[in-house]
Amino acid sequence: MLKTKARRLFSNFLNAYGKEPQYACCRIEFIDDHSSIETVFALDSGIAENDDQIFYYCDSLNDLLSLMDKEEKSVDFIITDIHEFLGTL
């Protein structure tokens, strides 16, 4: 369901602006203590501007979607909600 929401928001952004978004605003939960925060993911690991505002770098929408899986063991968090995609911060 969350991945479907993310794909829909991504598609809506693409249709509205004619280009892929650079950022995703998400809610994450940390695996160890279950605390959660609202944060920003970059959808291109080459983005260097606004580095202090970016929590995590992905290379694609599929990378972002993989972070919504509880089985993803390479990180200490899981994306629990996605609010919007952005072209700039």
Sequence and secondary structure as in RCSB ss.txt:
>XXXX:A:sequence
MLKTKARRLFSNFLNAYGKEPQYACCRIEFIDDHSSIETVFALDSGIAENDDQIFYYCDSLNDLLSLMDKEEKSV
DFIITDIHEFLGTL
>XXXX:A:secstr
 HHHHHHHHHHHHHHHHSS  SEEEEEEEETTT  EEEEEEES TT  TTGGG SEE SSHHHHHHTT TT  SS
SEEEEEEEEEES  
